[in-house]
Structure formats: C-alpha cells, structure tokens
Amino acid sequence: MASMIERRLLAIVLQQINTLAESSVTADNLDHDADLTSLGLNSMAAIAILKRINVEFGIDITPEQAQELRTLRSLVDHIQARAS
C-alpha cells in the first residue's frame, strides 16, 4: 500500500508529466525506479515539478539535490525522511 506522501507525489509527477511532456503515463505504467528524465521531461518541466513538490510538501529540494533524486522512489524516500 502506498503512503500518503507517495500518492501525493505520484499525482504531482503524473500531472506534470502528462501536461508538460505531452504523454499519457498512468500510475499503473510508471516505474518508480525509472529515471524521471526518461519520461520525456525537459529541464523546464523538471523545474516545474520541483517547485510544485517544494510547495506541496513545504520543503526546499534544491536543484542540486534534485539531480541526485532522479526517480520517484528516491523522491518519496527523501520527502519521508524530511517529514520524520
């Protein structure tokens, strides 16, 4: 069962990917360990997702940190660790 953080993050990422990358990724076909850039995101889309995540979760993931947090799973783990 997905955590609340994972569900919220997944909704943000899917919405941004499907809007900005003009794709049709669903929760069922999103590999949580895939590099998010493999989903057709350009740097502007990645920045939009990062800003939305920071606002939604009240955190401050820097662009430098984001370069290391390249998968949905790594983002969830990072946010959960910050929330603890």
Secondary structure, 3 states (H helix, E strand, C coil): CCCHHHHHHHHHHHHHHHHHCCCCCCHHHCCCCCEHHHHCCCHHHHHHHHHHHHHHHCCCCCHHHHHHCCEHHHHHHHHHHHHC
